[in-house]
Amino acid sequence: MSDNGLSRRDFVRLAALGVGVAACPIGRAALAGEKDAKARAGLSDHEALAYTKLADKKVRCELCPRTCTVPDGARGYCGVRENQGGVYRSLVYAYPCSVHVDPIEKKPLFHFMPGSQAFSLATVGCNFECQFCQNWQISQARPEDAEGATYCPPAKIVELTKASKCEIIAYTYTEPTVFHEYVLDCARAGKEAGIRSVVISNGFINPEPLKNLCKVLAAYKVDLKGFTEQFYQKYTTGSLKPVLDTLELLKKLGMHSEVVNLLIPGLNDDPEQIKKMAGWVVQKLGPDVPMHFTRFHPSYKMTNLSPTPIPTIERARQMAVAEGVRYAYTGNVPGSEYENTFCHNCKKKIISRYGCETTAIHVKDGRCEYCSTAIPGVWK
């Protein structure tokens, strides 16, 4: 038995799959809750939100822009929402397959409670199929394949978050949109307990579900995977415009947001597209929205490509700054000067980082300690 309550066999199997095993005591024993027969079978029958019943027991899912029309007995594109006799159900509600305690910087959220730890979780499933996905073992899995998934209702998540001494719950690793109901209930329970929730997402969600969700969230990070429809359609099976719409709506709702762009050599690293992306962010979202340009590492269906050259990442960051982005960062480049935060007014270093570790903070009451300029973000 490992220290986190998993058997050695389970620990090795989950590690081999890339499925999360928490660094604190959050294993099968800790996650065990009250289980009925359905829970023991490993599939939830929780009724989904955001759908409309149609004729002949069909349903139309209205959670994401795919708006799948799903016949009786079938599932939507994400594979985790099923029509059962004209009632749409989430098969993954309260069944996280991956649980970690992570630094908030790993998400990455650099302007949200730096130095904090986030109780991080995911179920299987995604409404994209990115050919470069780093977590494809769980994002592209079906609920039946999630052998590590254990029943853990929202109240238990809150309990474990407190036990882990975390102030934040992060919904991450796969795509939180597809386990929307679970996110919503966990975030509500967390908010009542004084715990904040953040979503790490591809941004492919419809406006009404997003508005409802943002009522109980504190931050929303969006992966802006490229800046052309061609890239989205060819390499993610998604679409760019709904993601841009999400970012604009987040601004309108006053939600703290940060944008991440994973740069893949030869696919989405064209300088003109990077300039257009950064310019759009400044024009539509404002200069204070942090942008992260992160380094690609070969994975899933793109193991033939090389990692992104570090100069490409640094050049993208410089172009964003030239377009007016005040807080632009490099990612997956530990030791880079540009993973630190510099005051946009006095230019002094106000947050020092190495990888996912924050080593010094010179922001007090939301202001630069050197010149008292207000620094955008959530600091306490």
TIPADO-505408 format. One record per residue (C-alpha): x, y, z negated. Coordinates in pm, whole numbers, plus 50000, padded with zeros to 5 digits. Each point is the difference from the previous one (the first is absolute). Example, Ala and Ser with C-alpha at 12.3 -4.5 7.8 and 13.67 -1.06 7.14 Angstrom:
     px     py     pz
  51230  49550  49220
  50137  50344  50066
***
This chain:
     px     py     pz
  50000  50000  50000
  50145  50339  50095
  49986  50302  49769
  49696  50141  50181
  49780  49697  49941
  50042  49839  50342
  50118  49643  50032
  50338  49959  50162
  49831  49844  50304
  49762  50295  50039
  50279  50250  49944
  50216  49850  50274
  49706  49968  50240
  49884  50359  49953
  50351  50139  50026
  50055  49809  50324
  49679  50146  50144
  50091  50351  49897
  49696  50012  49777
  50046  50218  49696
  50097  49867  49661
  49995  50271  49735
  50311  50100  49810
  49803  49995  49675
  49770  49732  49854
  49731  50008  50270
  49974  49647  50135
  49718  49750  50035
  49955  49966  49625
  49978  50376  49948
  49763  50048  50293
  49764  49723  49897
  49653  50130  49924
  49657  49852  49972
  49942  49785  50306
  49682  49860  50140
  49987  49727  50260
  50037  50249  50283
  50304  50156  49838
  50166  49661  49958
  49949  49940  50371
  50218  50307  50063
  49750  50198  50210
  49786  50287  49881
  49634  50044  50094
  49989  50368  49898
  49766  50197  50226
  50184  50248  50218
  49934  50372  50022
  49977  50207  50317
  49802  49773  50230
  49661  49996  50173
  49773  49700  50045
  49895  49936  50359
  49757  49764  50176
  50062  49624  50008
  50195  50015  49673
  50281  50196  50161
  50175  50279  49813
  50202  50302  50108
  50298  50081  49782
  50046  50374  49957
  50309  49995  49781
  50262  50065  50267
  49989  50140  50354
  49977  49653  50155
  49632  49988  49890
  49989  49625  50058
  49664  49845  50085
  50014  49667  49820
  49763  49707  50067
  49880  49775  49719
  50282  49773  49883
  50276  50209  50159
  50257  50244  49865
  50113  50347  50099
  50334  50072  50165
  50174  50021  49661
  49906  49639  49922
  49908  50070  49637
  49639  50117  50039
  49738  49742  50096
  49635  50005  50105
  49816  49747  49786
  49639  49978  50111
  49977  50368  50085
  50181  50116  49684
  50353  50129  50050
  50242  49884  49731
  50358  50063  49897
  50187  49672  49965
  50292  50160  49815
  49831  50213  49733
  50193  49955  49673
  50248  49757  50157
  50338  50176  50017
  50268  49792  50169
  50289  50232  49915
  50064  50187  49677
  50308  50204  49905
  50107  50285  49779
  50175  50243  50236
  50150  50346  49971
  49762  50249  50162
  50288  50102  50227
  49981  49659  50171
  49660  50082  50154
  50149  50255  50084
  49833  50283  49809
  50268  50257  49919
  49778  50285  49880
  49777  49795  49772
  50111  49944  49640
  50366  49927  50086
  50169  49739  49785
  49668  49828  49920
  49924  49631  50037
  49699  49878  50196
  49809  49678  49940
  49982  49891  50364
  49769  49746  50157
  49862  49867  50326
  49765  49739  50137
  50058  49833  50334
  49875  50167  50317
  50040  50301  50226
  49807  50180  50274
  50321  50040  50204
  50248  49748  50131
  50324  50196  50011
  50266  49803  50182
  50259  50141  49759
  49811  49934  49675
  50229  49943  49701
  49729  49817  49804
  49851  49795  50282
  49991  49681  49788
  49713  50149  49801
  49862  50274  50226
  49931  49749  50279
  49888  49714  49774
  49644  49881  49958
  49845  49977  49653
  50019  49620  50013
  50377  50027  50043
  50056  50213  49691
  50114  49722  49768
  50147  50250  49755
  49678  50199  49966
  49850  49993  49651
  49669  50137  49880
  50056  50334  49827
  49702  50236  49961
  50045  50378  49970
  49987  50002  49620
  50287  49751  49993
  50202  50214  50240
  49961  50296  49765
  50100  49784  49704
  50312  49876  50178
  50089  50351  50115
  49996  50117  49640
  50197  49696  49885
  50261  50079  50266
  50025  50357  49867
  49901  50140  50338
  49801  50320  50054
  49920  49922  50361
  49832  49722  50199
  50117  49976  50362
  49807  49814  50270
  50268  49910  50248
  50200  49732  50189
  49716  49905  50240
  49711  50236  50089
  49782  50122  49713
  49721  50093  50238
  49909  49633  50047
  49968  49946  49624
  49815  50329  49963
  49747  49883  49741
  50273  49866  49772
  50203  50320  50031
  49693  50209  49923
  49906  49804  49688
  50357  49976  49870
  50053  50373  50054
  49675  50084  49822
  50093  49780  49706
  50349  50145  49997
  49875  50358  50007
  49777  49933  49700
  50310  49872  49818
  50216  50297  50100
  50191  49809  50268
  50049  50154  50344
  49965  49810  50326
  50189  50045  50327
  49941  49839  50338
  50276  49905  50245
  49823  49969  50334
  50011  50003  50378
  49727  50265  49986
  49763  49801  50223
  49680  50054  49802
  49668  50168  50075
  49923  50340  49844
  49713  49904  49769
  50177  49710  49824
  50309  50221  49970
  49801  50285  49840
  49849  49759  49750
  50339  49850  49918
  50174  50332  49954
  49769  50082  49710
  50200  49756  49788
  50348  50034  50154
  50293  50225  49915
  50213  49955  50314
  49985  49843  50346
  50309  49918  50205
  49950  49946  50373
  50230  49809  50234
  49995  50201  50321
  50151  49726  50211
  50057  50200  50316
  49859  50297  50184
  49853  49855  50318
  49691  49791  50063
  50213  49772  50216
  50227  49912  49708
  49708  49934  49767
  49814  49781  50246
  50304  49800  50111
  50177  49946  49669
  49735  50030  49725
  49666  49908  50171
  49870  50324  49849
  49941  50354  50117
  50168  50332  49920
  49708  50244  49993
  49812  49846  49704
  50323  50014  49798
  50043  50369  50079
  49636  50054  49905
  50069  49831  49666
  50294  50230  49931
  49792  50308  50077
  49717  49878  49779
  50242  49932  49713
  50117  50361  50023
  49641  50123  50002
  49924  49791  49691
  50303  50142  49817
  50163  49658  49964
  50374  49987  49940
  50138  49830  50313
  50336  49905  50140
  50082  49876  50350
  50240  49722  50094
  50131  49928  50349
  50196  49676  50050
  50238  50067  50289
  50056  49701  50229
  50286  50022  50250
  49878  50059  50354
  49630  49984  49908
  49898  50305  49799
  50324  50194  49948
  49968  50236  50299
  50109  50346  49879
  49714  50178  50176
  49741  49778  49834
  50162  50055  49660
  49988  50376  50055
  49635  49980  50102
  49918  49791  49694
  50173  50237  49760
  49844  50300  50172
  49656  49844  49967
  50057  49936  49630
  50100  50363  49940
  49711  50138  50206
  49723  49771  49874
  50113  49901  49650
  50239  50276  49904
  50376  50027  49944
  49988  49858  49648
  49886  49646  50087
  50306  49777  49947
  50116  49800  50303
  50215  49688  49972
  50193  49861  50297
  50092  49643  49914
  50240  49749  50143
  49866  49694  50179
  50134  49654  49917
  49922  49704  50230
  49689  49809  49893
  49698  49798  50118
  49982  50020  50381
  50288  50245  50034
  50295  49802  49871
  50173  50061  50335
  50050  50370  49927
  50284  50157  49806
  49950  50212  49688
  49949  50368  50070
  50333  50186  50016
  50033  50228  49700
  50079  50305  50218
  49660  49951  50169
  49827  50022  49661
  50198  50308  49900
  49934  50168  50335
  49626  49942  49967
  50008  50157  49656
  50189  50302  50134
  49748  50042  50283
  49713  49997  49752
  50169  50270  49795
  50052  50205  50316
  49626  49969  50072
  49920  50143  49658
  49965  49696  49771
  50130  50113  49663
  50041  49655  49846
  50138  49748  50249
  50177  49684  49887
  50196  49704  50127
  49890  49655  49884
  50161  49657  49972
  50337  50176  50000
  50120  49974  49636
  50255  50265  49912
  49885  50246  50268
  50005  50362  49893
  49656  50031  50158
  49823  49769  49756
  50034  50283  49748
  49755  50288  49961
  50120  50357  50055
  49802  50308  49904
  49877  50161  50320
  50072  50344  49855
  50339  49991  49824
  50117  49680  50178
  50132  49846  49678
  49964  49629  49934
  49704  49954  49766
  49950  49622  50012
  50291  49759  50039
  49939  49646  50125
  50193  49691  50095
  49777  49762  50194
  49688  49953  49788
  50159  50135  49683
  49950  50359  49887
  50309  50113  49811
  49926  50366  49922
  49696  50229  50009
  50017  50380  49991
  49632  50072  50047
  49823  50140  49695
  49627  50065  49990
  49994  49959  50377
  50269  50261  50060
  50366  50001  50097
  50206  50038  49682
  50244  50227  50184
  49777  50256  50172
  49649  49924  49866
  49857  49938  50346
  49691  49776  49997
  50086  49657  50141
  49711  49816  50170
  49911  49670  49840
  49859  49829  49693
  50254  50024  49722
  49820  49890  49684
***
